[in-house]
Amino acid sequence: MLYHKPLFTCRSGTLMPLESLPLPCSILLLAGGRGQRMGGQDKGLLEWRGQPLIAHLQRLARPLTDDLIISCNRNHGRYADYADQLVSDDSADFPGPLAGIRAGLFAARHGHLLILPCDVPHIDARLLADLRAKAQRNRQVPVMVRHGEFWEPLLCIIPVALKDQVEQAWKAGERSPRKILLQLGAVGLECPADDARLANLNTPDLLHTRPGVSE
């Protein structure tokens, strides 16, 4: 059986092999939360513009990796259609996004893990390219999106070599991804304070109002 290398389409429309991209990454889509602000619904499967939220992020991430991971704790059969592999938390009480990040770091097949939450469907390819370029220049430390005074620890790239340090912090009781990434020397990818691409659709009202973004 012939093996065909995964391809992506660059800006010129030319097909190129994934390994020619800057900083090959596994990509982790976080969809394992409790969905408390959504009334306990599985947020990644809620529809936005006619498709589940997870489908919008999957469509953006799919051309960029041959290792697309989804962190989910429910509806595994539905999420499997969007991923190369699934990971789940190692406890049943929804311990937070750091649990999914830990699982993703240990499952990743590349040396860096690009992390995206499922509820930011306005993220675009330009932002991901900028994030990867920043991480390529800072290969030994995490890179987080930063806008104004705010860090976005769930929009980041983490060197997989740091997984043991993340695990140690978890075992010591730390549950804040931001604190851990800053302790590991994270640098910021600076974005405008009002960057509409970072709109977080984590409530029913936000899911249906599309703030700050034109059709």
N, C-alpha and C positions, 0 to 999 in steps of 0.2 A: 504494500500500500504506500503510495507516495505521500510525503508530508509537505504541505504547503505552508510556508511561513506566513504569519499574520501580516496584513498590510494596513496602512492608514493612508488617508488622502491629505496631502499637504495643501497649502493655500493656493498653489498654482493648479491644483487638480491632479497632480501626478501621484500615482500610487508608489509608496515607499515601504520597505520593511520596518516593522516595529523597532527592531534593534537600532535603527538609525535615528530614532527619536532621542532627544536629550534625556538622560537619566531614566532608563527603563524602570517602570514602577508596576507593582501590583496596585490595584485600586479597590478600596473598601467602601461600600455604601452602607451607612448606618441606618438600619430599619428595625432595631430590636427594642425600642422603647415601649414604655407603658401606654403612651398616648393619653396621658392624664388630661391635658388641655383639650383633647379631642373626645372627651367622654369615654376614654378607654379603648377607642377604636385603634386598629392597626394602621398607623399613620401612613406608612409607605404604600398602602393599597387604596387610600382615599383618592378619589378622582379629582383631577385638576385639568381643565381644558380637554376633557374627554378621555383622559388616560390616567392610570394610577400614577401617583407621584414618583414611584420607583422607576416607572418606564421613562420618564423624562431624564432622570439622571443616568439611567442605563444607556440611553441613546447617546448622550454626551460622552460617557466614559468608554463605551464599547470599542471605538476605533483606536483608543490609546493604550490598550493592554491586551495581553492574552491570558491575564489572571485577574478576572473580575470577581470579587468576593462580596457577598452580602451578609451582613450581620442581622439575623432575625431570630425571634423567639416564638413566632406563631406562623401559621400558614406556609410552612416550608415548601409544600408542593407548588404553590403559586410563585413564590420567590425563585424557585429553582429554574424557572423559564428565563430568568433575567441574568443568571450568574454562571460562572465556571465552578464555583464552590460556595457553599454556605457555611457559616459558623454561628454558634449560639453561645449565650452566656453559660457559665458553669454553675450558676445557681438560678433558682426559679423565681426570685423576688424582684426582678428588674433592677439590678444594682447600679444602673447608669451607663452612659456611653463608654466609660473607660473599660468596662468589661468587654464590650464589643471590640474596642481597639486592641486590647490584649490578645483576644482570640485571633484577630486579623493579623497581628504581627507574627504570631507563631504559625499561621497558615500561609503567609505570603511566600511566593516563589521567586520574587525579585528582591533586590537589595534595599529598595525603598518602598514605602507604603503610602500612597496618596489616599487621604480620607475625606469623604464627603457625607454630610447628613442627607437624608432623603427628602427634607422639606425645604430645600433651596433650589427650586427648579429654574430660577432666573440665572444661575451660574452659566457662564459661557466658555467657549473653547479658548478665548483670549486669556481669561483669568487663569485657567488651568495651565496654559502654556507659560504664562508669567510665573506661576507657582513652581513649575518644573524647572524653569531656567534659574530661578533664585535658589532652588535646592541643589541644582548642579554646581553652583558656585559656593555652596555651603554644605558639602556632602556629609560632614560628620555630625551635624546638628539638625534638630527639627526646624522646619520653616512653617510659620503660621500666618494666615491672613490677619492683617491688622487694619482697622479703619478708624480714624480719629484716635481716641484713647482706648478703644476696645480691641481686644484680641479675640479671634475666632478659632478656638482650639480644635473644633470639629471640621475645620477647613485647613488642612495641613498636610505636610509630607514628613514622615518619620523614617530615619534610617533603621532598617530592621535589626541592625547590630545593637541597637539600644533596647531591644525587647527585654533583656534580663534586668536592666535598670528600671524599666517600667514595671516589671513584675515585682521587683523588690519594693518599690514604692507602694504598689497595691497591697502587698502582704503587710506592710507597715501601717496600713489603714488609710492611705491617701486615695481619694476618689475624684479629685479635680484634675481633668486632663490639662487645663491651663497651667496649674501649679507645677505639675510634673514636667511639662514641656519647657517651661521657663527654667526650672531647675536643671534641665538637660542642655541649657544654653540656646534655646530657640531664638531665631531671628525672624523679623517680620517682613512680610510682603505688604507694603503700604498701598492701601486703596483709599479713595475719597471717603470722607466721613459719611456722606449720604449716598454711597454706591448702591444703586437699586438692585444690582445683581446679587447682593447679599440679603435680600428680603427673605425673612424666615417665616414660612407659612405654617405656624404651629398652633393656630386657633381656627375654629370654623369661620370666623369673620375674615381673617387674613387669607384663608384659603380661597375665598370667593370674591375678594375685592381687588386683588392684583395691584398692590400699592406701588405707585411710582414708576410703573412700566407701561408703555403704550402697547397697543395691540399690533 
